[in-house]
Amino acid sequence: MRLVLASASPARLRTLRSAGLDPEVVVSGVDEDKITAAGVPELVAALAEAKAGAVAGELAGADVLVIGCDSMLELDGRALGKPHDPTEATARWRAMRGRDGVLHTGHHLVLRRGAGTERRTAVASTTVTFADIDDDEIAVYVATGEPLLVAGAFTIDGLGGPFVSGLTGDPHNVVGISLPLLRRMLADLGLRWTDLWSSPS
């Protein structure tokens, strides 16, 4: 089975590899700004579907599984992806500190076997409690550049980890891909997680 991750996220790839999978990476050319939806969960689902669908359309042959994902933080009903610049990242952290947000990740699978194609879509949501950090800490963190590279302007597996005081839900989801949800989606397609391990132990 050819396994493909339709994402440029190094954190998603690292998470999958740590869990035994070793997908090849093919990045879609989807224009994310053209995709809209009624709510944040619906938006990340639509983006994941668009990315996985675009990559699957570029690949030839059967026995291919494409995984597409997209993550956004929901705060005050707004979808927050990657900040565009340090000013936005700073304003975002000032709004988030001491509060809870919900990190949504859309997952879409495209499985081609023989002449058939099956698709599955699901969303995982994890509540993130942000520490009440001060302006100086925000300035130093933003200056590292890390917040500009990630949805929600924070990480839990990098420099931002100490600024997240709690999680309710799957922590992998905050990194960008929910492993428990992905395992259930694969099972629904008749695939065992362990059968996809690159080096079974």
RABEL-V867688 format. One line per field, one symbol per residue. ss: DSSP state (h for helix, s for strand, l for the rest). A space follows every 50 residues. Layout:
ss=???
This chain:
ss=lssssllllhhhhhhhhhlllllssllllllhhhlllllhhhhhhhhhhh hhhhhhhhlllllssssssssssssllssslllllhhhhhhhhhhhllls sssssssssssssllsssssssssssssssllllhhhhhhhhhllhhhhl hhhlllllllhhhsssssllhhhhhlllhhhhhhhhhhlllllhhhllll l
